[in-house]
Amino acid sequence: MNSSVLLRLVVMLVQLWPCSPSTQNSSPQNTVQSFTPARRVKRGWLWEPLFATEEQISPHPVYIGQLKSDLDKQDGNLKYILTGEGAGSFFVIDEYNGKIYVTQKLDREKKPFYTLRAQAINRSTQLPVEPESEFIIKVRDVNDNEPQFLDGPYVATVPEMSPEGTSVTQVTATDADDPSYGNGARLIYSLVEGQPYFSVEPTTGVIRMASQMDRETKDQYLVIIQAKDMVGQPGAFSATATVTINLSDINDNPPEFQQRLYYMSVSEEAPVGTTVGKVFAEDRDIGENAAMDYFIEADSSDVFNIITNNETQEGIILLKKRVDYESKRRYSIQVKAVNRYIDERFLKEGPFEDTTIVKINVEDADEPPVFTLENYVMEIVEGAMRGALVGVVTARDPDDDESPVRYSIVHSSHLKRLFSINEHNGAIITTEPLDREIASWHNITVTATETRNPEKISEANVYVQVLDVNDNAPEFPKNYETFVCEYAVSGQLIQNISAVDQDDSGEGHHFYFSLAQEDSNSSHFTVKDNQDNTAGIFTGKSGFSRQEQFYFYLPILIEDNGTPPLTSTNTLTVTVCDCDTEVNTFYCRYGAFMYSLGLSTEALVAVLACTLIFLVFFLAIATIRQQQQKKAPFSEKMEEFRENIVSYDDEGGGEEDTEAFDISALRTRTVMRTHKPRKKVASEIQSLYRQSLQVGPDSEIFRQFISEKLEEANTDPSVPPYDSLQTYAFEGTGSLAGSLSSLGSNSSDMDQSYDYLADWGPHFKQLASMYSSCRTVGD
C-alpha cells in the first residue's frame, strides 16, 4: 500500500443546519453539529472531531458519522474496527462501510466526552492498512437541567427607611448544563413577589430597595425570586427561592405621652423617697431607640424628683422633700420625656421629646406635734436653787384642729432625775442644785404628745450647760514630802509647790502663794511666789536640830483669781533629816518612821537582835525534835525481824494509772517459810534467825527480782511515756518464828512456853511479862 494513501474520516451529516448557537439548540432533531474547521494529522491519519447529542432518544441506533479510506473499493475487502471508551456499548461501527452509530442515551453531565481508537485492516491478510489512531467524540449539551438555589433559605436585614436602590442581599442559582455551549446554563432572575417594595437585578440576583419602608408599619417581608435558564426563552427551566427580609429599627419616632394630664396624690406623712406615681411616654421604636429620660420642669423640682425605669421605660415620680397639707395642698409639675439616643438624620422632622402635666394633691393626715427647734441649748449656773428655771421648749399641733400638747421628760431608770418639766407650758426646772464639777453638760429628751391622740408623739433634744461659779478653793495637787537637813543654810530651796482648782476659769487660773499669818515658824522658812502658779519653799535660817523639833508644819495660803476670789490654807510638813546639805530621801523616810514609833536607833537595834536570837533558838529545838522522831524503836540488830516496808515515789500517769507496784510480786519471789507450831519455836528460833540474816538486799534473789522489774519497765509498750522512779527499802522477809498468835496453831496457848521472850532483850520485856501472866492465869 502506498504511504500517500490517506484514511479519511468522513463525517456524514444527515442534515445541515446554520452554525448559530440559537438555531442549533432550537431543534432536538440534530444528530451532528458542523465540524471544527481545524484538522489534526498524525502519521497519515486524517480525522476531525465528532459530536454526539446527549439525551438522544430513538428505538434504533443514531448515525453520527462515517470512517472511509481511499483504499476502500467498496468491495468489502477492508474491515473497520472501533475500540476505546464506550466502543461496543454506546458506540458501534459498521465494519464494511465505517459508519458510527450511538446505541444508548448519553448524559453530558456524567461524561462530557469519549476517547476511541479507529483502525482499518485487510480482511484477507488481517493486517492493518494504516496505524491505529485516537479520536474524541464529544457529547453535545442540551438543556436538560433545572436551575437550583443551593444557599437557601435566604434571610436578610435592612434598616427601615433605607433609600431606594439600597442593596439588601444577593441570591445565586446554579445550572448543571454546559455554560460554554448554548444558553442552557445562562440564567436570568426575576421578582415573583415583593413589588413594589423590592427589585432584583436580572443577571446578578442582587435584591434592592424599591421604596422607603417604615418598620413600625410592617417589619418583615417575604420576597420570591425566580431563576430561568436559556435567558428566559420559551421552553426554559426555572426555580424559585424565598427571601425573608426584616426591617431593623432606627430612631425615627419621638416619645409621646398618651395622657396629657395626670392626677396623683401623696400623704403629708409620706417620708422622703416615697413613690408618688408613674408616667409613661410611648415610643414606637424598639431597643435602645426607645430608651428615654424623664425630667421635671418648672419651679416644683425641689419637692419632687423623677427617675426612669430602664426596663419598662416608665417615669417614676418620687417625693424629694416632705410636704405639708397646711402649707400647700396642691402641686402642678410639668414632666418631659426625651429620647436618650438621637439620630441626627431625623432632627429636621422635629424634637424627639414630649411633655405632660402632672397635678399632685397633698392628703391631710393627723401629724404629731412639731417642736419649734430640733435641738435646744440652755444654760444654768451651778448651785442654782431647786426649782430654778432652765428654759422653755415649745411644740404645736400642725393640724387644723390644733390639739393641745402635753410635755414630758424621758427619764432613765438608772439616772438621777435632776430636771422636771411643766406638762402644759414646757418650762424645764431643776429638782436639785447642779454641780459643774460633777457634770458640766446634761442631755435631756423632751416629748410632746397630742392630748386628743396620745399616739402622736414627737421628741426633741435639750442640752443643758452648767455654768461655772468660783465655788472651789485652790489646793495642793498632791501630798508633798519635804525634807530639810540639819546643817541646811539659810535661803536654801527645799521644795517647789503648785496648786489646782476644780473650777473652770475662762481667763485661766492664777494662784497666789504666801505663808499664813498665824505661822509661828515664819522665821524658819519663807515662801517665794514665782508668779507662774508655782512657789518655792526656802529655809529662813541656818541649822536645824532633830532633837529639838523633828517636824515643821507650814500653813501655805493659796488664793485664786476668781470673782470673788477664794483662798485655802494647805499644810506643808517639813521633816528634819540627819544629813549635811544633800538629802537622802530613803534615809529620811526611815528616820521619820522610827520617830513616829517613838523609838531611837539604839532601841531598834536591840529589838532586832532579840528577835534574831529567838528565831535561832526556835529552829534549834525543832531540829532536835525531828532527829528524835527519826530514831528506830528497835536496835539495828533486830531490824531484820520487821515487816517488809516498800517506799516508792511515783508521780503516776493520772487517773488512768491505776497501779504503781504490786508488793505481792516482791513477796512471791522470796522464799516464804511455812508456819510451824509455836511449840517448836523455842527450839528452832536461833537457827531461823541466822537463816533470815542471809536474805536481804545483798541476796541473789532480790537482785534478780530488781533486774527483772527493770527489764519489764524498759520493754513494756503500755507503760506511761515517762520515767518512773521506784525506791524499795528491804527490811527482811518477816519473822521465821512465825506468828505469835494462836489462831493458826494446832495446839493451845496452854501448851506454849514463852520463857524465851525474856532472852530477847529489854525491848521484849513487856511482851514477856504479858505472856507469863497469861500462862499463870491459865494454870
C-alpha positions in Angstrom: 0.0 0.0 0.0 1.3 3.4 -0.9 2.1 5.8 2.0 0.3 8.6 0.3 -2.9 6.8 0.8 -5.0 8.6 3.4 -7.6 7.2 5.5 -10.0 10.0 5.8 -12.5 10.2 8.5 -15.7 11.4 6.8 -18.5 12.7 8.8 -21.7 12.4 7.0 -24.3 14.9 8.1 -27.9 13.8 8.0 -28.9 17.4 7.8 -27.0 20.7 7.6 -28.0 23.5 10.0 -26.9 27.0 10.4 -23.9 27.5 12.7 -25.5 30.0 15.1 -26.0 28.5 18.6 -29.6 29.6 18.9 -30.6 27.7 15.8 -28.6 24.7 16.7 -30.3 24.2 20.0 -33.7 25.2 18.8 -34.5 21.7 17.4 -33.9 18.5 19.2 -33.6 16.6 15.9 -30.0 17.4 15.1 -27.8 14.5 15.3 -24.4 16.0 14.4 -23.1 19.5 14.5 -20.8 21.1 11.9 -17.1 20.2 12.1 -14.5 22.3 13.7 -12.5 23.8 10.9 -9.1 22.8 12.2 -7.7 19.5 11.2 -5.4 17.2 13.0 -2.9 15.0 11.2 -1.0 12.2 12.8 1.1 9.6 10.9 -1.0 9.6 7.9 -4.3 9.6 9.8 -6.6 12.5 8.9 -9.6 13.0 11.2 -11.8 15.6 12.6 -13.7 15.7 16.0 -17.1 14.0 16.2 -20.1 15.2 18.3 -23.0 13.3 19.7 -26.0 15.0 21.2 -26.9 13.9 24.7 -30.4 12.7 25.7 -30.9 11.5 22.1 -33.8 9.0 22.4 -34.6 6.6 19.4 -35.6 2.9 19.1 -32.8 2.5 16.6 -29.1 3.4 16.6 -28.5 7.0 15.7 -25.9 7.7 13.0 -23.3 10.3 14.0 -20.5 9.9 11.3 -18.5 7.6 8.9 -14.9 6.4 8.5 -13.8 5.9 4.9 -10.5 5.0 3.3 -9.3 5.9 -0.2 -8.2 2.3 -0.5 -11.8 1.2 0.2 -13.1 -0.1 -3.2 -16.4 -0.8 -1.6 -15.7 -4.5 -2.4 -15.8 -5.5 1.3 -12.0 -6.1 1.4 -11.5 -3.6 4.2 -12.7 -4.1 7.7 -13.2 -1.1 10.1 -12.6 -1.7 13.8 -13.6 0.7 16.7 -12.1 0.4 20.2 -11.9 2.6 23.3 -14.4 4.2 25.8 -17.9 3.1 25.1 -17.0 1.1 22.0 -19.4 -1.7 21.6 -21.8 -0.3 24.2 -22.5 3.3 23.5 -20.9 3.4 20.1 -20.8 0.8 17.3 -19.2 0.9 13.8 -20.3 -0.8 10.6 -17.2 -2.8 9.7 -18.0 -2.7 6.0 -18.7 1.0 5.4 -17.2 2.6 8.6 -20.4 4.3 9.7 -20.6 5.1 13.5 -23.8 4.9 15.5 -24.9 5.8 19.0 -26.9 2.9 20.6 -27.7 4.4 24.0 -28.8 7.8 25.5 -25.8 9.9 26.6 -25.6 12.3 29.6 -23.1 15.1 29.3 -23.4 15.9 33.0 -22.0 12.4 33.8 -19.4 12.2 30.9 -18.8 15.0 28.5 -16.6 13.2 26.0 -15.3 9.7 25.0 -11.8 8.7 23.7 -11.9 6.0 21.0 -9.4 4.4 18.5 -10.1 3.6 14.8 -8.3 1.0 12.7 -8.8 -0.4 9.1 -7.5 -3.9 8.3 -7.3 -6.1 5.2 -9.8 -8.9 5.6 -7.6 -11.3 3.6 -4.3 -10.7 5.4 -5.8 -9.4 8.6 -3.1 -6.7 8.5 -3.8 -3.0 9.2 -3.6 -0.8 6.2 -2.9 2.2 8.5 -1.6 2.6 12.0 -4.2 2.8 14.8 -5.2 6.4 15.8 -7.2 8.0 18.6 -10.1 10.4 18.2 -12.7 12.0 20.5 -16.4 12.0 20.4 -17.8 15.0 22.4 -21.2 14.9 23.9 -23.1 18.0 23.0 -25.2 19.6 25.7 -28.9 20.0 25.6 -30.9 22.0 28.2 -32.0 19.1 30.4 -31.2 20.5 33.9 -33.3 23.0 36.0 -31.6 25.9 37.9 -31.1 25.3 41.7 -30.8 27.7 44.7 -28.3 25.9 46.8 -27.8 28.6 49.6 -31.4 28.9 50.6 -33.4 29.7 52.7 -32.4 33.3 52.5 -32.8 35.8 55.4 -31.7 39.4 55.1 -32.0 42.5 57.3 -32.0 46.1 56.1 -32.6 49.3 58.1 -36.0 50.8 57.8 -36.4 54.0 55.8 -33.4 53.0 53.6 -33.3 55.0 50.4 -34.4 53.5 47.1 -31.7 51.3 45.5 -30.1 50.2 48.8 -28.7 46.7 48.4 -30.5 44.1 50.6 -28.9 40.8 49.7 -27.9 38.6 46.7 -29.3 35.2 45.6 -27.5 32.9 43.3 -28.8 29.8 41.4 -26.7 27.2 39.6 -27.4 25.1 36.4 -25.7 21.8 35.7 -25.8 22.4 31.9 -22.8 23.4 29.9 -22.2 27.1 30.3 -19.8 27.2 27.4 -22.3 25.9 24.9 -25.7 27.3 24.1 -28.0 29.1 26.6 -28.8 26.1 28.7 -26.8 27.4 31.7 -27.5 31.2 31.1 -29.8 32.3 33.9 -32.0 35.3 34.4 -33.6 36.4 37.7 -37.0 38.0 38.2 -39.2 39.0 41.1 -42.3 36.9 41.5 -43.5 38.5 44.8 -42.2 41.6 46.6 -43.4 44.5 44.4 -43.4 47.4 44.7 -41.0 47.4 47.7 -38.1 45.5 46.3 -36.5 44.8 42.9 -33.9 42.3 41.7 -31.1 42.7 39.1 -31.8 40.1 36.3 -28.3 39.0 35.7 -26.7 39.2 39.3 -29.7 38.3 41.5 -29.0 41.4 43.8 -32.1 42.4 45.6 -32.5 46.2 46.2 -35.0 48.5 47.9 -37.6 49.9 45.6 -39.1 52.3 48.1 -38.7 53.6 51.6 -40.5 51.4 54.2 -41.4 52.0 57.8 -40.7 49.3 60.3 -43.5 50.5 62.6 -45.9 49.8 59.7 -44.6 46.4 58.7 -41.3 44.9 59.9 -41.0 41.7 57.7 -41.4 40.9 54.0 -41.4 37.6 52.1 -39.8 38.0 48.6 -39.9 35.3 45.9 -37.2 35.3 43.3 -37.4 33.2 40.1 -34.3 32.0 38.1 -34.8 30.8 34.5 -32.2 29.3 32.1 -32.0 29.8 28.4 -32.2 33.5 29.2 -35.9 33.1 29.8 -36.7 31.8 26.3 -39.7 29.6 25.8 -39.1 26.1 27.0 -36.6 27.2 29.6 -36.5 25.6 33.1 -37.0 27.7 36.2 -36.7 27.6 40.0 -37.8 29.9 42.8 -36.3 30.9 46.2 -38.0 32.7 49.1 -36.1 35.5 50.8 -37.2 36.7 54.3 -36.4 40.4 54.6 -36.5 42.0 58.1 -36.5 45.7 58.6 -34.3 46.8 61.5 -35.3 49.7 63.7 -33.9 53.2 63.6 -34.7 56.0 65.9 -37.2 57.8 63.7 -40.0 58.2 66.2 -40.2 60.6 69.2 -41.7 59.6 72.6 -45.4 60.5 73.0 -47.4 60.8 76.2 -50.8 59.0 75.9 -52.2 61.3 78.6 -51.8 65.0 78.6 -52.8 65.3 82.2 -52.1 63.0 85.2 -53.6 63.2 88.7 -51.8 61.9 91.7 -51.9 62.3 95.5 -49.4 62.0 98.4 -50.0 62.0 102.1 -48.2 64.6 104.2 -46.9 61.8 106.4 -45.1 60.2 103.5 -41.3 60.1 104.1 -38.8 61.3 101.6 -38.3 58.8 98.7 -41.9 57.7 98.6 -43.2 56.8 95.1 -45.9 59.4 94.2 -46.9 57.9 90.8 -45.8 56.8 87.4 -46.0 58.4 83.9 -45.3 56.7 80.6 -44.4 58.1 77.2 -44.8 55.6 74.3 -42.1 55.3 71.7 -42.8 53.2 68.6 -39.2 52.3 68.2 -37.6 49.4 70.0 -34.5 48.6 71.9 -32.2 51.5 72.7 -34.0 53.6 70.2 -36.9 53.6 72.6 -34.8 54.5 75.6 -35.8 57.8 77.1 -35.1 60.0 80.1 -37.7 61.9 82.1 -37.2 65.4 83.6 -39.3 67.7 85.8 -39.6 71.3 84.7 -40.9 74.5 86.4 -40.4 75.5 90.0 -41.6 72.4 91.7 -38.4 70.4 91.1 -37.3 71.0 94.7 -40.2 69.0 96.1 -40.4 66.1 93.6 -37.9 64.1 91.6 -38.4 61.7 88.7 -36.3 58.7 87.6 -36.5 56.3 84.6 -37.2 52.6 84.9 -34.9 51.3 82.2 -36.9 48.0 81.8 -40.4 49.5 81.5 -39.4 52.9 80.3 -41.7 54.5 82.8 -41.1 57.7 84.7 -41.3 57.2 88.5 -42.1 60.4 90.5 -40.6 60.4 93.9 -41.0 62.7 96.9 -37.9 64.7 97.3 -39.0 66.8 100.3 -41.7 66.4 102.9 -45.0 68.1 102.0 -47.3 69.9 104.4 -51.0 69.9 103.9 -51.4 73.0 106.0 -48.8 74.9 104.0 -49.6 73.8 100.4 -52.3 71.4 99.3 -51.7 71.1 95.5 -48.7 70.9 93.2 -48.6 71.1 89.4 -45.5 69.9 87.6 -44.5 69.5 84.0 -42.8 66.3 83.0 -40.7 66.0 79.8 -39.7 62.7 78.1 -36.6 62.9 75.8 -35.1 60.2 73.7 -31.8 59.1 75.1 -30.2 58.5 71.7 -30.9 60.9 68.9 -30.4 60.1 65.2 -29.3 63.4 63.6 -30.8 62.3 60.2 -34.3 62.9 61.6 -33.7 66.0 63.6 -35.3 68.0 60.8 -38.6 66.2 61.5 -38.9 67.8 64.9 -37.7 67.5 68.5 -37.6 64.0 69.8 -39.4 64.8 73.1 -42.8 65.3 74.6 -44.3 66.9 77.7 -47.3 66.3 80.0 -48.8 67.9 83.1 -48.9 66.1 86.5 -51.2 67.5 89.2 -50.4 66.2 92.8 -52.8 66.7 95.7 -51.5 66.6 99.3 -53.6 64.5 101.6 -54.2 65.7 105.1 -53.0 63.4 108.0 -53.1 63.6 111.8 -49.5 64.6 112.4 -47.6 64.6 115.7 -46.7 67.9 117.4 -43.8 69.8 115.9 -41.2 71.5 118.1 -40.0 74.9 117.2 -36.4 73.6 117.3 -35.0 70.2 116.7 -32.3 70.8 119.4 -32.4 73.2 122.3 -29.3 74.5 124.1 -29.9 76.0 127.5 -27.7 77.3 130.3 -27.9 77.5 134.1 -25.3 78.5 136.7 -24.2 75.8 139.1 -25.5 75.8 142.5 -28.9 77.3 141.5 -31.6 76.5 143.9 -34.1 73.7 143.5 -36.9 74.8 141.1 -34.7 77.3 139.2 -35.9 77.8 135.5 -33.6 76.3 133.0 -35.6 77.1 129.8 -38.8 76.5 127.9 -39.5 74.2 124.9 -42.4 74.8 122.6 -44.3 72.5 120.3 -47.6 72.8 118.4 -50.0 70.6 116.6 -49.6 71.3 112.8 -53.1 70.0 112.0 -56.1 72.4 111.5 -57.7 71.4 114.8 -54.6 72.3 116.8 -54.9 69.8 119.5 -53.4 70.8 122.9 -49.9 69.4 123.6 -48.6 67.8 126.8 -44.9 67.8 127.6 -42.8 65.2 129.5 -39.2 64.3 130.0 -37.9 60.8 129.1 -36.1 59.7 132.3 -33.7 56.8 132.5 -34.4 54.5 135.4 -30.7 54.3 136.4 -30.0 58.0 136.3 -30.8 60.6 138.9 -33.6 62.9 138.0 -32.2 66.4 138.0 -34.9 68.1 135.9 -38.7 68.3 135.6 -40.9 69.9 133.0 -44.3 71.6 133.2 -46.5 69.4 131.1 -48.6 72.4 130.0 -46.1 75.2 129.0 -42.9 73.2 128.5 -40.9 75.0 131.3 -37.9 73.0 132.4 -36.8 73.5 136.1 -34.2 71.9 138.3 -35.1 69.4 141.0 -31.9 70.0 143.0 -28.8 72.2 142.8 -26.3 71.3 140.0 -22.6 71.0 140.4 -20.5 71.7 137.3 -17.5 69.9 138.7 -19.6 66.6 138.7 -21.2 67.2 135.2 -20.9 70.2 133.0 -23.5 69.1 130.4 -26.8 67.3 130.7 -28.7 65.8 127.8 -32.5 65.7 128.1 -35.1 64.1 125.8 -38.4 66.0 125.8 -41.6 64.6 124.3 -44.7 66.4 123.1 -47.9 64.4 122.9 -51.3 65.3 121.4 -53.9 65.4 124.1 -56.6 64.1 121.8 -54.5 61.4 120.2 -51.8 60.1 122.6 -50.2 58.0 119.8 -48.9 61.1 118.1 -45.7 61.8 119.9 -42.6 63.8 118.8 -39.2 64.2 120.5 -36.6 67.0 120.9 -33.2 67.0 122.5 -32.4 69.6 125.1 -28.7 70.2 126.0 -28.2 72.0 129.3 -24.8 73.5 130.1 -24.0 74.1 133.7 -22.1 77.5 134.0 -19.2 77.6 136.4 -19.0 79.7 139.5 -16.0 80.1 141.7 -17.0 77.7 144.4 -13.9 75.7 144.8 -10.8 77.0 146.6 -7.3 76.1 145.2 -5.4 73.3 146.9 -2.2 71.3 146.6 -2.3 68.8 143.7 -0.6 66.1 145.9 0.8 65.4 149.3 4.3 66.8 149.3 7.2 65.0 151.1 9.5 67.8 152.2 12.8 67.3 153.9 15.5 69.6 155.3 19.0 68.7 156.5 20.1 69.6 160.0 23.0 71.6 158.5 21.0 73.4 155.9 22.0 77.0 155.3 19.7 80.0 155.1 17.9 80.7 151.8 18.2 77.1 150.6 15.3 75.8 148.3 13.8 72.7 149.8 10.5 72.3 147.9 8.6 73.6 144.8 4.8 73.6 145.2 1.9 74.3 142.8 -1.9 74.3 143.1 -5.0 73.1 141.3 -8.6 74.4 141.1 -11.7 72.4 140.1 -13.4 75.5 138.8 -13.3 76.3 135.1 -11.8 79.7 134.6 -12.4 81.3 131.3 -9.4 83.6 131.6 -7.2 80.9 133.0 -6.2 80.2 136.6 -3.7 82.3 138.5 -2.7 81.4 142.0 -1.0 83.5 144.8 1.1 81.7 147.4 2.1 83.0 150.9 2.6 81.9 154.5 -0.4 82.2 156.7 -0.3 85.0 159.2 -0.7 82.6 162.1 2.5 80.7 161.2 4.6 80.7 164.3 7.6 79.4 162.4 7.8 82.1 159.9 11.4 82.8 160.9 12.4 79.3 160.0 11.0 79.1 156.4 9.9 81.5 153.7 7.6 81.3 150.6 8.5 82.9 147.3 5.7 83.2 144.7 7.1 82.6 141.2 4.1 84.3 139.5 3.6 81.2 137.3 1.2 79.3 139.6 4.2 77.8 141.4 6.1 78.8 144.5 9.4 77.9 146.3 9.9 77.0 149.9 13.2 78.3 151.3 14.9 78.0 154.6 14.8 81.1 156.8 17.8 80.2 158.9 20.9 78.0 159.0 20.9 74.8 161.0 18.1 72.7 162.4 18.1 70.2 165.3 16.2 66.9 165.1 16.3 66.6 168.9 14.6 70.0 169.3 12.0 69.6 166.6 11.6 66.8 164.1 8.7 68.2 162.1 7.7 71.7 161.0 4.1 72.4 159.8 3.9 75.3 157.4 0.4 76.8 156.7 0.5 77.8 153.0 -2.1 80.3 151.9 -3.3 79.9 148.3 -5.6 82.4 146.6 -7.2 82.2 143.1 -8.2 84.9 140.8 -12.0 84.1 140.7 -14.8 86.5 141.4 -15.0 86.6 144.3 -11.5 85.1 145.0 -11.3 82.1 147.2 -8.5 81.1 149.5 -7.4 77.9 151.2 -4.8 77.0 153.7 -2.8 73.9 152.9 -0.3 72.5 155.4 3.2 71.5 154.2 5.0 69.1 156.5 8.8 69.6 156.6 10.9 66.7 158.1 14.3 67.4 159.5 16.9 64.8 158.4 20.3 63.8 159.8 22.3 64.9 156.8 24.7 67.7 155.8 23.4 69.6 152.9 22.1 66.9 150.4 19.0 65.0 151.5 18.9 61.2 151.3 15.2 60.6 150.8 15.2 56.9 151.8 17.2 57.5 154.9 14.9 60.4 155.9 11.8 58.3 155.4 13.3 55.6 157.6 14.2 58.1 160.4 10.7 59.6 160.2 9.2 56.1 160.5 11.2 55.4 163.6 10.3 58.7 165.0 6.6 58.0 164.5 7.1 54.8 166.5 8.8 56.7 169.3 12.0 54.5 169.1 15.5 55.5 168.9 18.0 53.8 166.6 19.8 52.0 169.5 16.4 50.7 170.8 15.5 49.3 167.3 18.9 47.5 167.0 18.3 45.9 170.4 14.8 44.7 169.4 16.2 43.2 166.1 18.9 41.4 168.0 16.5 39.8 170.4 14.2 38.7 167.6 17.1 37.0 165.8 18.2 35.1 168.9 14.7 33.9 169.5 14.4 32.6 165.9 17.7 30.7 166.2 16.6 29.1 169.4 13.3 28.0 167.9 15.0 26.4 164.9 17.4 24.5 167.1 14.6 23.0 169.1 12.7 22.0 166.0 15.7 20.3 164.6 16.3 18.3 167.7 12.7 17.0 167.8 12.9 15.9 164.2 16.1 13.9 164.8 14.5 12.2 167.8 11.4 11.2 165.8 13.6 9.6 163.2 15.2 7.1 165.6 14.0 3.5 165.2 12.1 1.7 168.1 14.3 -1.4 167.7 18.0 -1.8 167.7 19.9 -2.1 164.5 20.5 -5.8 165.2 16.7 -6.5 165.3 15.7 -4.6 162.1 15.8 -7.8 160.1 12.7 -9.0 162.0 10.4 -6.2 160.9 7.8 -6.5 158.2 8.8 -5.6 154.6 8.4 -1.8 154.0 8.4 -0.7 150.4 8.6 3.1 149.9 8.2 4.4 146.4 7.7 7.9 145.0 5.8 7.6 141.7 4.1 10.6 140.3 1.8 8.3 138.3 0.1 8.8 135.0 -3.0 10.4 136.2 -6.4 8.8 136.6 -5.6 6.1 134.1 -2.5 5.0 136.1 -4.3 2.6 138.5 -1.4 0.6 139.6 2.1 1.5 140.6 3.8 -1.5 142.1 2.4 -4.7 143.4 4.3 -5.5 146.6 2.9 -9.1 146.4 5.2 -9.6 143.4 8.2 -9.0 145.7 6.9 -11.4 148.2 6.3 -14.1 145.7 9.9 -14.2 144.6 11.1 -14.6 148.2 11.2 -18.0 149.9 8.2 -17.9 152.2 8.5 -20.4 155.1 5.6 -22.3 156.4 4.4 -21.5 159.8 5.3 -24.1 162.4 3.6 -24.8 165.6 4.5 -22.5 168.4 5.7 -25.3 170.5 8.7 -25.7 168.1 9.7 -22.0 168.1 11.8 -22.2 171.2 14.0 -25.0 169.8 14.4 -23.5 166.3 14.5 -19.7 166.8 18.2 -19.4 166.8 18.7 -21.3 163.5 15.9 -19.5 161.9 17.3 -16.1 163.0 20.6 -17.0 161.4 18.9 -18.1 158.3 16.9 -14.9 158.0 20.1 -12.9 158.1 21.0 -14.5 154.8 18.1 -12.9 152.9 18.4 -9.2 152.4 19.4 -6.5 149.9 22.6 -8.5 149.1 20.8 -11.7 148.3 20.8 -13.1 144.7 17.0 -13.5 144.8 16.5 -9.8 145.5 19.0 -8.7 142.9 17.4 -11.0 140.3 13.9 -9.5 141.1 15.1 -5.9 140.7 16.7 -6.8 137.3 13.5 -8.4 136.0 11.4 -5.4 137.0 13.8 -3.1 135.3 13.7 -5.2 132.1 9.8 -5.1 132.2 9.8 -1.4 132.5 12.2 -0.9 129.6 10.3 -3.3 127.2 6.7 -2.9 128.1 5.0 -0.6 125.4 1.9 0.0 127.6 3.7 1.8 130.4 3.2 5.6 130.7 5.6 7.6 128.4 7.7 9.0 131.2 10.3 7.7 133.6 9.2 6.3 136.9 11.4 6.2 140.0 10.6 3.4 142.5 12.6 3.1 145.7 12.5 -0.2 147.7 13.7 -0.5 151.2 14.1 -4.1 152.2 13.8 -4.8 155.8 13.7 -8.6 155.8 11.3 -11.3 155.0 9.5 -11.4 158.3 10.0 -13.5 161.4 11.0 -17.0 160.7 9.5 -18.0 164.0 6.1 -17.4 162.6 3.1 -15.7 164.2 2.8 -15.4 167.9 -0.9 -15.7 167.6 -2.6 -19.0 168.5 -5.1 -18.7 165.7 -3.0 -20.8 163.3 -1.6 -23.1 165.9 -2.6 -26.8 166.3 -2.1 -26.5 170.0 -3.5 -24.2 172.6 -1.7 -21.5 174.4 -1.6 -23.7 177.4 0.9 -25.9 175.6 3.3 -23.0 174.7 6.2 -21.8 176.6 7.2 -18.1 176.3 10.1 -18.1 178.6 12.4 -17.4 175.7 10.9 -14.0 175.4 12.8 -12.9 178.4 16.0 -13.7 176.5 15.2 -11.3 173.6 16.3 -8.2 175.5 14.7 -5.2 177.1 12.5 -4.5 174.0 10.5 -7.7 174.6 10.4 -7.3 178.4 6.8 -6.1 178.4 5.7 -8.9 176.0 7.4 -11.5 178.1 5.6 -10.3 181.2 2.3 -10.3 179.4 2.6 -13.9 178.2 3.9 -15.0 181.6 0.8 -13.5 183.2 -1.5 -15.2 180.7 0.1 -18.6 181.4 -0.2 -18.1 185.2 -3.8 -17.3 184.8 -4.4 -20.3 182.6 -2.7 -22.6 185.1 
